[in-house]
Structure formats: structure tokens, C-alpha cells
Amino acid sequence: MKVTHIIAFILLVIGGLNWLLFAFGWNLVSAIFGAGSTLSDAIYILIGLAAIWEAVMHGKQCKMCTTK
């Protein structure tokens, strides 16, 4: 579970940075992998799945949330 959590966290950071850059008119994922490419679509899907994973599993994995 720890490896999955780390991978999901990294993907969420990439997604968050991409949204920040997108607000300024630049898309990081499209710049690296090409706009509309299958690889870009796969990256977006992985980032979305990571967000779902973290939303569901966060309470069980976060030490700050589980500490009483």
C-alpha cells in the first residue's frame, strides 16, 4: 500500500502543477507528451485514478488524520 500511496501522491503533484501552469496558459503534460496523444491521455487517466485512490484511502494512510 505504501508504494501505491507514493505513486498516487507523485501523480497528484504532477496534476496539481499542470493545473497551475494551465492557469497561466501552458499545459505541461501536452508540452512533454504532445497534445491529444495516446500517452497524454494515459497520463491524464493515471492522474485521475490517483486522485480517486487518494480521496478514498487518505484517511487510512495519513498519519496526521489518524493520530488522535
Sine and cosine of phi, psi and omega as CSV:
sin_phi,cos_phi,sin_psi,cos_psi,sin_omega,cos_omega
0.00,0.00,-0.54,0.84,-0.04,-1.00
-0.90,0.44,-0.66,0.75,0.00,-1.00
-0.90,0.44,-0.68,0.73,0.03,-1.00
-0.88,0.47,-0.66,0.75,0.02,-1.00
-0.89,0.46,-0.69,0.72,-0.01,-1.00
-0.91,0.42,-0.70,0.71,0.02,-1.00
-0.89,0.46,-0.71,0.71,0.02,-1.00
-0.89,0.46,-0.65,0.76,0.01,-1.00
-0.90,0.45,-0.70,0.71,0.02,-1.00
-0.88,0.47,-0.69,0.72,0.02,-1.00
-0.90,0.44,-0.60,0.80,0.04,-1.00
-0.92,0.39,-0.60,0.80,0.06,-1.00
-0.90,0.43,-0.70,0.71,0.04,-1.00
-0.86,0.50,-0.71,0.70,0.01,-1.00
-0.89,0.45,-0.67,0.74,0.02,-1.00
-0.90,0.43,-0.68,0.74,0.04,-1.00
-0.91,0.42,-0.62,0.79,0.03,-1.00
-0.89,0.45,-0.66,0.75,0.03,-1.00
-0.91,0.42,-0.63,0.78,0.04,-1.00
-0.88,0.48,-0.74,0.67,0.01,-1.00
-0.92,0.40,-0.57,0.82,0.02,-1.00
-0.89,0.46,-0.56,0.83,0.04,-1.00
-0.88,0.47,-0.43,0.90,0.03,-1.00
-0.98,-0.18,0.23,0.97,0.11,-0.99
1.00,0.02,0.31,0.95,0.00,-1.00
-0.73,-0.69,0.76,-0.66,-0.03,-1.00
-0.96,-0.29,0.95,-0.32,-0.06,-1.00
-0.88,0.47,-0.73,0.69,-0.04,-1.00
-0.89,0.45,-0.71,0.70,0.02,-1.00
-0.91,0.42,-0.58,0.81,0.01,-1.00
-0.91,0.40,-0.61,0.80,-0.04,-1.00
-0.99,0.14,-0.72,0.69,-0.15,-0.99
-0.96,-0.28,-0.08,1.00,-0.01,-1.00
1.00,-0.07,0.71,-0.71,-0.02,-1.00
-0.93,0.36,0.75,-0.67,0.07,-1.00
0.96,0.29,0.16,0.99,0.01,-1.00
-0.98,0.20,0.33,-0.94,0.04,-1.00
-0.88,0.47,-0.60,0.80,0.02,-1.00
-0.91,0.40,-0.66,0.75,0.06,-1.00
-0.88,0.48,-0.69,0.72,0.03,-1.00
-0.87,0.49,-0.65,0.76,0.02,-1.00
-0.90,0.43,-0.64,0.77,0.04,-1.00
-0.89,0.46,-0.72,0.70,0.02,-1.00
-0.88,0.47,-0.63,0.77,0.03,-1.00
-0.90,0.43,-0.70,0.71,0.02,-1.00
-0.88,0.47,-0.65,0.76,0.02,-1.00
-0.91,0.42,-0.66,0.75,0.05,-1.00
-0.89,0.45,-0.68,0.73,0.04,-1.00
-0.91,0.42,-0.60,0.80,0.05,-1.00
-0.89,0.45,-0.64,0.77,0.03,-1.00
-0.90,0.44,-0.68,0.74,0.04,-1.00
-0.90,0.44,-0.70,0.71,0.01,-1.00
-0.85,0.53,-0.76,0.66,-0.03,-1.00
-0.91,0.41,-0.61,0.79,0.01,-1.00
-0.89,0.45,-0.62,0.78,-0.03,-1.00
-0.98,0.18,-0.67,0.75,-0.14,-0.99
-1.00,-0.08,-0.13,0.99,-0.13,-0.99
-0.82,0.57,-0.76,0.65,-0.04,-1.00
-0.87,0.50,-0.49,0.87,0.00,-1.00
-0.99,0.12,-0.43,0.90,-0.12,-0.99
-0.97,-0.24,-0.40,0.92,-0.10,-1.00
-0.99,0.17,0.86,-0.50,-0.02,-1.00
-0.91,0.41,-0.56,0.83,0.00,-1.00
-0.94,0.33,-0.53,0.85,-0.02,-1.00
-0.99,0.16,-0.46,0.89,-0.05,-1.00
-1.00,-0.06,-0.23,0.97,0.02,-1.00
-0.97,0.26,0.73,-0.68,-0.01,-1.00
-0.95,-0.31,0.00,0.00,0.00,0.00
